[in-house]
Amino acid sequence: MAKIAIAGCGIGGLAAAIFLHQQGHEICLFERFEKPSPLGSGLLLQPTGQAVLARLGLLDVVKSHGARIDRLYGSEVTNGATIFDLGYDQLGPDRFGIGVHRASLFHALWQKTGELGIEVKVNTHVVSRVWEGGKSLLMTEAGTQFGPFDLVVDASGSHSDLALNLGAPTPKPFQYGAVWASPINASGISDTLTQRYVSAHTMIGLLPIGTMPSDPHPRIAFFWSLKPEAYPIWVDEFEGWKQRVVALWPQTEAIVAQFSKPSDLTLARYGQRTLKRPFAPGVVHIGDAAHQTSPQLGQGANSALLDAAILADSLTLTGPEDVGPQYANARRGPIRFYQAASWLLTPFFQSDVNFLAALRDALFQPLASIPYFRTEMAKTFGGVKTGLLTSAAPENLAHVKSKDQIKLPSSSHR
Ligand SMILES: Cc1cc2nc3c(=O)[nH]c(=O)nc-3n(C[C@H](O)[C@H](O)[C@H](O)COP(=O)(O)OP(=O)(O)OC[C@H]3O[C@@H](n4cnc5c(N)ncnc54)[C@H](O)[C@@H]3O)c2cc1C
Protein backbone atom coordinates (compact mmCIF):
# COMPACT_ATOMS: atom_id res chain seq x y z
CA MET A 1 0.00 0.00 0.00
CA ALA A 2 1.42 3.38 -1.03
CA LYS A 3 0.83 6.79 0.49
CA ILE A 4 -0.36 9.00 -2.37
CA ALA A 5 -1.02 12.76 -2.54
CA ILE A 6 -3.28 14.07 -5.31
CA ALA A 7 -3.17 17.80 -6.10
CA GLY A 8 -6.50 19.04 -7.51
CA CYS A 9 -10.11 18.03 -6.92
CA GLY A 10 -11.09 18.32 -10.59
CA ILE A 11 -12.26 15.60 -12.94
CA GLY A 12 -8.90 13.81 -13.18
CA GLY A 13 -7.97 14.18 -9.51
CA LEU A 14 -11.26 12.86 -8.16
CA ALA A 15 -11.31 9.93 -10.60
CA ALA A 16 -7.70 9.04 -9.69
CA ALA A 17 -8.52 9.28 -5.97
CA ILE A 18 -11.40 6.81 -6.33
CA PHE A 19 -9.41 4.30 -8.42
CA LEU A 20 -6.35 4.43 -6.15
CA HIS A 21 -8.38 4.25 -2.94
CA GLN A 22 -10.18 1.17 -4.30
CA GLN A 23 -6.76 -0.44 -4.80
CA GLY A 24 -6.09 0.00 -1.09
CA HIS A 25 -3.71 2.98 -1.23
CA GLU A 26 -3.82 5.74 1.36
CA ILE A 27 -4.98 8.86 -0.46
CA CYS A 28 -4.93 12.53 0.46
CA LEU A 29 -6.50 15.02 -1.98
CA PHE A 30 -5.43 18.69 -1.94
CA GLU A 31 -7.59 21.48 -3.34
CA ARG A 32 -6.71 25.17 -3.49
CA PHE A 33 -10.32 26.32 -3.06
CA GLU A 34 -12.22 26.36 0.22
CA LYS A 35 -15.06 24.44 -1.40
CA PRO A 36 -14.17 22.22 -4.36
CA SER A 37 -16.63 22.96 -7.15
CA PRO A 38 -16.91 22.52 -10.90
CA LEU A 39 -15.45 25.43 -12.85
CA GLY A 40 -16.30 25.68 -16.51
CA SER A 41 -19.04 24.96 -18.94
CA GLY A 42 -20.85 21.83 -19.95
CA LEU A 43 -18.85 19.22 -21.74
CA LEU A 44 -19.19 16.28 -24.06
CA LEU A 45 -18.40 12.88 -22.57
CA GLN A 46 -17.08 10.65 -25.31
CA PRO A 47 -17.35 6.82 -25.31
CA THR A 48 -13.83 6.79 -23.81
CA GLY A 49 -14.80 8.93 -20.79
CA GLN A 50 -17.98 6.87 -20.47
CA ALA A 51 -15.91 3.65 -20.31
CA VAL A 52 -13.91 5.11 -17.38
CA LEU A 53 -17.07 6.20 -15.57
CA ALA A 54 -18.48 2.70 -16.07
CA ARG A 55 -15.40 1.29 -14.31
CA LEU A 56 -16.01 3.72 -11.44
CA GLY A 57 -19.67 2.64 -11.25
CA LEU A 58 -20.75 6.21 -12.05
CA LEU A 59 -21.88 6.00 -15.67
CA ASP A 60 -25.57 5.42 -14.93
CA VAL A 61 -25.89 8.40 -12.60
CA VAL A 62 -24.04 10.73 -15.00
CA LYS A 63 -26.10 9.42 -17.93
CA SER A 64 -29.32 9.99 -16.02
CA HIS A 65 -28.53 13.72 -15.77
CA GLY A 66 -26.86 14.16 -19.16
CA ALA A 67 -28.25 14.56 -22.68
CA ARG A 68 -27.62 11.82 -25.23
CA ILE A 69 -25.77 13.30 -28.23
CA ASP A 70 -25.99 11.32 -31.49
CA ARG A 71 -24.76 13.84 -34.01
CA LEU A 72 -22.32 16.73 -34.55
CA TYR A 73 -23.45 19.28 -37.07
CA GLY A 74 -21.73 22.48 -38.22
CA SER A 75 -22.71 24.89 -40.98
CA GLU A 76 -21.63 28.19 -42.52
CA VAL A 77 -24.05 31.03 -41.74
CA THR A 78 -23.50 33.01 -44.92
CA ASN A 79 -24.52 30.29 -47.42
CA GLY A 80 -26.02 27.59 -45.18
CA ALA A 81 -23.47 25.03 -46.43
CA THR A 82 -22.82 22.03 -44.22
CA ILE A 83 -19.26 21.93 -42.86
CA PHE A 84 -19.58 18.67 -40.95
CA ASP A 85 -22.43 16.29 -40.21
CA LEU A 86 -21.18 13.28 -38.32
CA GLY A 87 -22.90 10.61 -36.28
CA TYR A 88 -21.69 8.44 -33.41
CA ASP A 89 -23.31 5.49 -35.22
CA GLN A 90 -20.08 5.36 -37.29
CA LEU A 91 -18.37 4.03 -34.14
CA GLY A 92 -20.67 1.03 -33.83
CA PRO A 93 -24.07 0.19 -32.40
CA ASP A 94 -25.13 2.01 -29.26
CA ARG A 95 -22.27 4.53 -29.32
CA PHE A 96 -23.15 8.10 -28.43
CA GLY A 97 -21.81 11.13 -26.60
CA ILE A 98 -23.26 12.50 -23.37
CA GLY A 99 -23.62 16.26 -23.06
CA VAL A 100 -23.28 16.91 -19.36
CA HIS A 101 -23.26 19.91 -17.05
CA ARG A 102 -19.94 19.97 -15.21
CA ALA A 103 -21.84 20.14 -11.93
CA SER A 104 -23.43 16.74 -12.62
CA LEU A 105 -20.13 15.06 -13.43
CA PHE A 106 -18.38 16.75 -10.51
CA HIS A 107 -21.21 15.87 -8.11
CA ALA A 108 -21.06 12.16 -9.03
CA LEU A 109 -17.27 12.01 -8.51
CA TRP A 110 -17.29 14.17 -5.37
CA GLN A 111 -20.10 12.20 -3.74
CA LYS A 112 -18.27 8.91 -4.32
CA THR A 113 -15.07 10.40 -2.87
CA GLY A 114 -17.06 11.32 0.25
CA GLU A 115 -18.72 7.88 0.48
CA LEU A 116 -15.29 6.23 0.38
CA GLY A 117 -14.06 8.53 3.17
CA ILE A 118 -11.12 9.83 1.12
CA GLU A 119 -9.25 12.58 2.98
CA VAL A 120 -9.51 16.03 1.36
CA LYS A 121 -7.49 19.07 2.45
CA VAL A 122 -9.23 22.17 1.10
CA ASN A 123 -7.90 25.71 0.96
CA THR A 124 -4.48 24.20 0.29
CA HIS A 125 -2.67 25.65 -2.69
CA VAL A 126 0.12 23.23 -3.62
CA VAL A 127 3.05 24.99 -5.25
CA SER A 128 6.00 22.61 -5.32
CA ARG A 129 7.42 19.24 -4.45
CA VAL A 130 10.64 18.38 -2.63
CA TRP A 131 12.21 14.99 -3.42
CA GLU A 132 14.08 13.61 -0.42
CA GLY A 133 15.27 10.09 0.28
CA GLY A 134 12.99 8.54 -2.35
CA LYS A 135 9.87 10.27 -0.98
CA SER A 136 7.99 13.46 -1.93
CA LEU A 137 7.11 16.36 0.32
CA LEU A 138 4.43 18.79 -0.86
CA MET A 139 4.89 22.49 -0.20
CA THR A 140 1.95 24.90 -0.14
CA GLU A 141 1.69 28.59 -0.91
CA ALA A 142 1.18 29.24 2.81
CA GLY A 143 4.53 27.55 3.54
CA THR A 144 3.06 24.36 5.04
CA GLN A 145 4.72 21.03 4.27
CA PHE A 146 2.85 17.72 3.81
CA GLY A 147 4.25 14.22 3.46
CA PRO A 148 6.33 12.18 2.97
CA PHE A 149 4.43 10.52 0.10
CA ASP A 150 5.41 7.56 -2.08
CA LEU A 151 3.75 9.24 -5.04
CA VAL A 152 2.36 12.67 -5.92
CA VAL A 153 -0.32 12.83 -8.63
CA ASP A 154 -0.50 16.31 -10.13
CA ALA A 155 -4.11 16.80 -11.29
CA SER A 156 -4.12 20.54 -10.74
CA GLY A 157 -5.18 21.46 -14.26
CA SER A 158 -3.90 23.80 -16.93
CA HIS A 159 -2.27 26.25 -14.48
CA SER A 160 -0.40 23.56 -12.54
CA ASP A 161 2.22 25.16 -10.29
CA LEU A 162 3.74 21.73 -9.72
CA ALA A 163 4.37 21.26 -13.45
CA LEU A 164 5.83 24.77 -13.79
CA ASN A 165 8.07 24.26 -10.77
CA LEU A 166 9.30 20.97 -12.22
CA GLY A 167 10.39 22.82 -15.37
CA ALA A 168 7.36 22.62 -17.69
CA PRO A 169 6.99 25.43 -20.22
CA THR A 170 4.06 27.86 -19.89
CA PRO A 171 1.12 27.00 -22.19
CA LYS A 172 1.00 28.64 -25.65
CA PRO A 173 -2.22 30.66 -25.92
CA PHE A 174 -4.63 30.13 -28.81
CA GLN A 175 -5.73 33.29 -30.60
CA TYR A 176 -9.39 32.69 -29.71
CA GLY A 177 -11.11 31.61 -26.52
CA ALA A 178 -14.85 31.80 -25.90
CA VAL A 179 -17.54 33.21 -23.68
CA TRP A 180 -19.91 30.54 -22.48
CA ALA A 181 -22.98 30.00 -20.33
CA SER A 182 -25.38 27.19 -19.45
CA PRO A 183 -28.89 28.64 -19.91
CA ILE A 184 -32.12 26.67 -19.92
CA ASN A 185 -32.44 24.74 -23.18
CA ALA A 186 -35.04 26.73 -25.06
CA SER A 187 -33.49 25.95 -28.46
CA GLY A 188 -35.44 22.87 -29.53
CA ILE A 189 -32.09 21.08 -30.05
CA SER A 190 -31.90 17.88 -28.03
CA ASP A 191 -29.42 15.36 -29.42
CA THR A 192 -26.94 17.31 -31.56
CA LEU A 193 -23.85 19.41 -30.87
CA THR A 194 -24.62 22.23 -33.29
CA GLN A 195 -22.26 24.97 -34.46
CA ARG A 196 -22.65 27.94 -36.81
CA TYR A 197 -19.65 29.64 -38.42
CA VAL A 198 -18.84 32.75 -40.37
CA SER A 199 -15.48 31.89 -41.89
CA ALA A 200 -13.43 30.90 -38.79
CA HIS A 201 -13.63 34.25 -36.98
CA THR A 202 -17.19 33.74 -35.75
CA MET A 203 -18.48 30.59 -34.11
CA ILE A 204 -21.62 29.97 -32.09
CA GLY A 205 -22.01 26.57 -30.44
CA LEU A 206 -24.89 24.84 -28.68
CA LEU A 207 -24.49 21.57 -26.75
CA PRO A 208 -27.45 20.10 -24.81
CA ILE A 209 -26.15 19.14 -21.34
CA GLY A 210 -29.20 17.79 -19.50
CA THR A 211 -29.98 18.69 -15.91
CA MET A 212 -27.97 19.52 -12.79
CA PRO A 213 -28.48 17.46 -9.61
CA SER A 214 -30.17 20.44 -7.92
CA ASP A 215 -32.26 21.69 -10.85
CA PRO A 216 -34.71 19.76 -13.06
CA HIS A 217 -34.57 22.20 -16.02
CA PRO A 218 -32.64 20.83 -19.02
CA ARG A 219 -29.79 23.16 -19.93
CA ILE A 220 -27.66 23.84 -22.96
CA ALA A 221 -24.05 24.98 -23.17
CA PHE A 222 -23.78 28.13 -25.27
CA PHE A 223 -20.40 29.23 -26.73
CA TRP A 224 -19.35 32.32 -28.64
CA SER A 225 -15.79 32.48 -30.00
CA LEU A 226 -13.96 35.52 -28.64
CA LYS A 227 -10.39 36.76 -28.51
CA PRO A 228 -9.58 37.37 -24.83
CA GLU A 229 -8.24 40.87 -25.63
CA ALA A 230 -11.59 41.74 -27.25
CA TYR A 231 -13.52 40.92 -24.07
CA PRO A 232 -13.81 44.57 -22.83
CA ILE A 233 -15.25 45.61 -26.22
CA TRP A 234 -17.68 42.70 -26.11
CA VAL A 235 -18.80 43.86 -22.62
CA ASP A 236 -19.35 47.42 -23.90
CA GLU A 237 -21.33 46.22 -26.91
CA PHE A 238 -23.28 43.52 -25.06
CA GLU A 239 -26.82 44.43 -26.22
CA GLY A 240 -25.68 44.87 -29.84
CA TRP A 241 -23.85 41.53 -29.60
CA LYS A 242 -27.06 39.78 -28.49
CA GLN A 243 -28.88 41.13 -31.54
CA ARG A 244 -26.03 40.00 -33.77
CA VAL A 245 -26.15 36.44 -32.42
CA VAL A 246 -29.89 36.19 -33.06
CA ALA A 247 -29.47 37.68 -36.54
CA LEU A 248 -26.81 35.06 -37.33
CA TRP A 249 -28.79 32.19 -35.82
CA PRO A 250 -32.48 32.95 -35.10
CA GLN A 251 -32.88 29.62 -33.23
CA THR A 252 -30.80 31.09 -30.39
CA GLU A 253 -33.31 33.86 -29.64
CA ALA A 254 -34.84 32.24 -26.53
CA ILE A 255 -31.33 31.32 -25.33
CA VAL A 256 -29.83 34.78 -25.78
CA ALA A 257 -32.90 36.34 -24.12
CA GLN A 258 -31.75 34.67 -20.89
CA PHE A 259 -28.54 36.76 -20.83
CA SER A 260 -29.28 40.06 -19.10
CA LYS A 261 -25.70 41.21 -18.42
CA PRO A 262 -22.18 40.31 -19.59
CA SER A 263 -21.40 38.49 -16.34
CA ASP A 264 -24.07 35.91 -17.22
CA LEU A 265 -21.36 34.52 -19.50
CA THR A 266 -17.81 33.51 -18.55
CA LEU A 267 -14.65 34.08 -20.56
CA ALA A 268 -12.51 31.01 -21.19
CA ARG A 269 -8.97 31.31 -22.52
CA TYR A 270 -7.50 28.38 -24.41
CA GLY A 271 -3.87 27.33 -24.42
CA GLN A 272 -1.77 24.34 -25.44
CA ARG A 273 1.00 22.55 -23.61
CA THR A 274 2.09 18.92 -23.78
CA LEU A 275 4.63 17.63 -21.28
CA LYS A 276 7.20 15.46 -23.06
CA ARG A 277 7.72 13.51 -19.86
CA PRO A 278 4.54 13.65 -17.77
CA PHE A 279 6.43 12.30 -14.77
CA ALA A 280 9.51 12.79 -12.61
CA PRO A 281 10.76 10.57 -9.78
CA GLY A 282 7.84 10.32 -7.33
CA VAL A 283 5.47 12.52 -9.40
CA VAL A 284 3.05 11.94 -12.30
CA HIS A 285 1.05 14.63 -14.08
CA ILE A 286 -2.43 13.79 -15.36
CA GLY A 287 -5.20 15.64 -17.21
CA ASP A 288 -4.68 19.27 -18.22
CA ALA A 289 -1.59 19.48 -16.01
CA ALA A 290 0.07 17.06 -18.47
CA HIS A 291 -1.65 17.98 -21.74
CA GLN A 292 -3.79 21.03 -22.20
CA THR A 293 -5.37 22.06 -25.48
CA SER A 294 -8.37 23.92 -26.95
CA PRO A 295 -11.71 22.16 -26.41
CA GLN A 296 -12.39 22.12 -30.18
CA LEU A 297 -12.18 18.31 -30.31
CA GLY A 298 -13.95 17.91 -26.93
CA GLN A 299 -11.41 15.50 -25.44
CA GLY A 300 -9.90 17.19 -22.35
CA ALA A 301 -12.15 15.82 -19.62
CA ASN A 302 -12.23 12.42 -21.31
CA SER A 303 -8.42 12.35 -21.44
CA ALA A 304 -8.22 13.29 -17.75
CA LEU A 305 -10.52 10.35 -16.94
CA LEU A 306 -8.47 7.97 -19.13
CA ASP A 307 -5.24 9.17 -17.47
CA ALA A 308 -6.69 8.42 -14.02
CA ALA A 309 -7.76 4.89 -15.02
CA ILE A 310 -4.47 4.06 -16.75
CA LEU A 311 -2.38 5.51 -13.93
CA ALA A 312 -4.22 3.24 -11.48
CA ASP A 313 -3.79 0.19 -13.75
CA SER A 314 -0.10 0.99 -14.22
CA LEU A 315 0.38 1.14 -10.47
CA THR A 316 -0.90 -2.41 -10.11
CA LEU A 317 1.67 -3.54 -12.71
CA THR A 318 4.66 -1.76 -11.10
CA GLY A 319 5.43 -0.07 -7.82
CA PRO A 320 5.09 3.69 -7.27
CA GLU A 321 8.80 4.04 -8.23
CA ASP A 322 8.26 2.87 -11.82
CA VAL A 323 4.69 3.94 -12.42
CA GLY A 324 5.57 7.16 -14.28
CA PRO A 325 7.16 5.59 -17.40
CA GLN A 326 4.52 2.80 -17.50
CA TYR A 327 1.65 5.26 -17.37
CA ALA A 328 3.30 7.65 -19.86
CA ASN A 329 3.96 4.87 -22.36
CA ALA A 330 0.43 3.55 -22.12
CA ARG A 331 -1.06 7.00 -22.76
CA ARG A 332 1.52 8.35 -25.22
CA GLY A 333 -0.15 7.39 -28.55
CA PRO A 334 -3.62 8.84 -27.87
CA ILE A 335 -2.21 11.98 -26.22
CA ARG A 336 0.21 12.70 -29.05
CA PHE A 337 -2.55 12.20 -31.61
CA TYR A 338 -5.13 14.44 -29.90
CA GLN A 339 -2.68 17.19 -28.95
CA ALA A 340 -1.43 17.35 -32.55
CA ALA A 341 -4.92 17.09 -34.06
CA SER A 342 -6.25 19.80 -31.78
CA TRP A 343 -3.32 22.13 -32.52
CA LEU A 344 -3.70 21.62 -36.28
CA LEU A 345 -7.50 21.70 -36.49
CA THR A 346 -8.34 24.56 -34.10
CA PRO A 347 -7.35 27.33 -36.60
CA PHE A 348 -9.82 25.85 -39.14
CA PHE A 349 -12.60 26.66 -36.65
CA GLN A 350 -11.28 29.54 -34.56
CA SER A 351 -8.89 31.94 -36.28
CA ASP A 352 -8.66 34.93 -38.61
CA VAL A 353 -7.21 32.82 -41.43
CA ASN A 354 -9.95 32.94 -44.07
CA PHE A 355 -7.99 30.62 -46.32
CA LEU A 356 -8.22 27.80 -43.74
CA ALA A 357 -11.98 28.35 -43.38
CA ALA A 358 -12.35 28.22 -47.18
CA LEU A 359 -10.31 24.99 -47.27
CA ARG A 360 -12.47 23.57 -44.47
CA ASP A 361 -15.68 24.40 -46.35
CA ALA A 362 -14.35 22.94 -49.58
CA LEU A 363 -12.90 19.73 -48.12
CA PHE A 364 -14.61 18.50 -44.95
CA GLN A 365 -17.99 17.45 -46.35
CA PRO A 366 -16.64 15.89 -49.60
CA LEU A 367 -14.11 13.94 -47.51
CA ALA A 368 -16.84 12.84 -45.11
CA SER A 369 -18.79 11.34 -48.03
CA ILE A 370 -15.95 8.80 -48.49
CA PRO A 371 -16.67 5.97 -46.02
CA TYR A 372 -13.04 5.57 -44.83
CA PHE A 373 -12.65 9.26 -43.99
CA ARG A 374 -16.13 9.48 -42.49
CA THR A 375 -15.27 6.69 -40.06
CA GLU A 376 -11.86 8.24 -39.31
CA MET A 377 -13.53 11.60 -38.54
CA ALA A 378 -16.03 9.87 -36.25
CA LYS A 379 -13.20 7.99 -34.52
CA THR A 380 -11.32 11.25 -34.05
CA PHE A 381 -14.15 13.09 -32.32
CA GLY A 382 -15.18 9.91 -30.48
CA GLY A 383 -11.79 9.90 -28.74
CA VAL A 384 -10.72 6.43 -29.89
CA LYS A 385 -7.73 7.28 -32.08
CA THR A 386 -4.35 6.08 -30.83
CA GLY A 387 -2.32 7.34 -33.80
CA LEU A 388 -2.77 8.57 -37.37
CA LEU A 389 -3.74 5.13 -38.68
CA THR A 390 -4.68 3.34 -35.47
CA SER A 391 -7.56 3.26 -33.03
CA ALA A 392 -8.93 1.08 -30.23
CA ALA A 393 -12.27 0.33 -28.61
CA PRO A 394 -13.11 2.77 -25.77
CA GLU A 395 -13.20 -0.07 -23.23
CA ASN A 396 -9.66 -1.14 -24.22
CA LEU A 397 -8.37 2.44 -24.01
CA ALA A 398 -9.80 2.70 -20.50
CA HIS A 399 -8.13 -0.45 -19.17
CA VAL A 400 -4.55 -1.77 -19.12
CA LYS A 401 -4.57 -5.36 -17.93
CA SER A 402 -0.96 -6.41 -18.59
CA LYS A 403 2.43 -4.92 -19.34
CA ASP A 404 2.22 -6.50 -22.82
CA GLN A 405 -0.42 -3.93 -23.71
CA ILE A 406 2.09 -1.12 -23.13
CA LYS A 407 4.76 -0.29 -25.69
CA LEU A 408 7.82 -0.17 -23.50
CA PRO A 409 10.23 2.65 -23.19
CA SER A 410 11.10 4.62 -26.22
CA SER A 411 13.95 7.11 -26.15
CA SER A 412 11.83 10.26 -25.66
CA HIS A 413 10.91 9.15 -22.17
CA ARG A 414 14.36 8.32 -20.94
C1 LIG B 1 -15.00 26.29 -22.27
C2 LIG B 1 -14.47 24.88 -22.18
C3 LIG B 1 -15.16 23.83 -22.77
C4 LIG B 1 -14.69 22.52 -22.66
N1 LIG B 1 -15.39 21.51 -23.25
C5 LIG B 1 -14.94 20.23 -23.14
C6 LIG B 1 -15.69 19.13 -23.71
O1 LIG B 1 -16.74 19.28 -24.34
N2 LIG B 1 -15.21 17.86 -23.52
C7 LIG B 1 -14.06 17.64 -22.82
O2 LIG B 1 -13.68 16.47 -22.67
N3 LIG B 1 -13.33 18.64 -22.30
C8 LIG B 1 -13.74 19.94 -22.44
N4 LIG B 1 -13.00 20.95 -21.91
C9 LIG B 1 -11.70 20.64 -21.27
C10 LIG B 1 -11.89 20.10 -19.86
O3 LIG B 1 -12.64 21.00 -19.11
C11 LIG B 1 -10.54 19.90 -19.18
O4 LIG B 1 -9.68 19.22 -20.05
C12 LIG B 1 -10.70 19.10 -17.88
O5 LIG B 1 -11.49 19.82 -16.95
C13 LIG B 1 -9.35 18.77 -17.27
O6 LIG B 1 -9.53 18.11 -16.05
P1 LIG B 1 -8.42 18.15 -14.93
O7 LIG B 1 -8.89 17.29 -13.83
O8 LIG B 1 -7.09 17.90 -15.52
O9 LIG B 1 -8.36 19.68 -14.46
P2 LIG B 1 -9.50 20.57 -13.81
O10 LIG B 1 -10.83 19.99 -14.06
O11 LIG B 1 -9.19 21.96 -14.28
O12 LIG B 1 -9.22 20.49 -12.24
C14 LIG B 1 -8.09 21.04 -11.63
C15 LIG B 1 -8.36 21.16 -10.13
O13 LIG B 1 -7.13 21.50 -9.47
C16 LIG B 1 -7.35 22.58 -8.57
N5 LIG B 1 -6.05 23.28 -8.47
C17 LIG B 1 -5.46 24.06 -9.39
N6 LIG B 1 -4.25 24.49 -8.95
C18 LIG B 1 -4.08 23.95 -7.71
C19 LIG B 1 -3.04 24.02 -6.77
N7 LIG B 1 -1.92 24.72 -7.02
N8 LIG B 1 -3.18 23.37 -5.58
C20 LIG B 1 -4.32 22.64 -5.33
N9 LIG B 1 -5.36 22.55 -6.20
C21 LIG B 1 -5.24 23.18 -7.39
C22 LIG B 1 -8.44 23.40 -9.26
O14 LIG B 1 -9.09 24.28 -8.36
C23 LIG B 1 -9.34 22.28 -9.78
O15 LIG B 1 -10.24 21.84 -8.81
C24 LIG B 1 -13.46 22.26 -21.98
C25 LIG B 1 -12.75 23.31 -21.40
C26 LIG B 1 -13.25 24.61 -21.50
C27 LIG B 1 -12.47 25.74 -20.85
The ligand as a Gaussian input file, in Angstrom:
#p B3LYP/6-31G(d) Opt

LIG

0 1
 C      -15.004000      26.286000     -22.269000
 C      -14.469000      24.883000     -22.176000
 C      -15.164000      23.831000     -22.769000
 C      -14.688000      22.519000     -22.665000
 N      -15.387000      21.505000     -23.252000
 C      -14.944000      20.228000     -23.141000
 C      -15.692000      19.130000     -23.714000
 O      -16.743000      19.284000     -24.343000
 N      -15.208000      17.859000     -23.520000
 C      -14.062000      17.643000     -22.822000
 O      -13.679000      16.466000     -22.665000
 N      -13.335000      18.636000     -22.303000
 C      -13.738000      19.936000     -22.438000
 N      -13.002000      20.947000     -21.909000
 C      -11.701000      20.636000     -21.270000
 C      -11.889000      20.099000     -19.863000
 O      -12.644000      21.000000     -19.106000
 C      -10.537000      19.902000     -19.181000
 O       -9.678000      19.218000     -20.048000
 C      -10.701000      19.098000     -17.885000
 O      -11.487000      19.819000     -16.947000
 C       -9.353000      18.775000     -17.272000
 O       -9.529000      18.111000     -16.048000
 P       -8.418000      18.150000     -14.934000
 O       -8.886000      17.287000     -13.831000
 O       -7.090000      17.899000     -15.524000
 O       -8.361000      19.683000     -14.460000
 P       -9.498000      20.567000     -13.815000
 O      -10.829000      19.988000     -14.064000
 O       -9.192000      21.959000     -14.280000
 O       -9.224000      20.486000     -12.240000
 C       -8.086000      21.045000     -11.629000
 C       -8.356000      21.164000     -10.134000
 O       -7.132000      21.496000      -9.473000
 C       -7.347000      22.583000      -8.571000
 N       -6.051000      23.281000      -8.466000
 C       -5.458000      24.064000      -9.387000
 N       -4.253000      24.489000      -8.951000
 C       -4.084000      23.954000      -7.711000
 C       -3.040000      24.023000      -6.767000
 N       -1.925000      24.724000      -7.023000
 N       -3.175000      23.367000      -5.583000
 C       -4.323000      22.644000      -5.329000
 N       -5.355000      22.546000      -6.204000
 C       -5.243000      23.183000      -7.387000
 C       -8.437000      23.399000      -9.264000
 O       -9.085000      24.281000      -8.360000
 C       -9.340000      22.285000      -9.782000
 O      -10.236000      21.843000      -8.805000
 C      -13.463000      22.263000     -21.981000
 C      -12.754000      23.314000     -21.402000
 C      -13.247000      24.610000     -21.495000
 C      -12.471000      25.737000     -20.851000

